[in-house]
Amino acid sequence: MSLKPEAIPVVPELTVQVARSAFPKGNIYMQMRDMLGSIYRDDQFIHLYPSDRQPAVSPWRLALVTVMQFAENLSDRQAADAVRFRLDWKYALSLELTDAGFHYSVLSEFRSRVVAGGSGEILLEILLKHLVEAGLLEKTRSTTHRFSGCVGIRESLKPT
């Protein structure tokens, strides 16, 4: 699969309307999108994809799905289903309500690319950077402390 980085789309208006109707006060994923933006960008993952194959599912979305999947302790199949069915996930991922998502195997393929490309920590590093910049997490001095904070992040990312 190849990667042609694209600009992060805004959340489609109908997705905003329906999600806001279902979650008048928002929820953690909607708030995360509103406060932090998309968090990831395709160009952060371009080194993981060859340039001469069929287009890939946007890696910024796969990265965000991976984080939300971890937060909820979901299998790949459950996470792919959440992309298809959940309004809050569609909102966070800038998807139309009618978007059918992707096959669950795409998630393990993405994780394999990240690990094989030596970027195993990139998802967490980028997320932590955004959380620190937004004042939602204190900056720590060592990797050990940074990763011990994952439990707190996982708890705080549980949907309400």
Beta strands, then each sheet from edge to edge (+ up, - down):
end
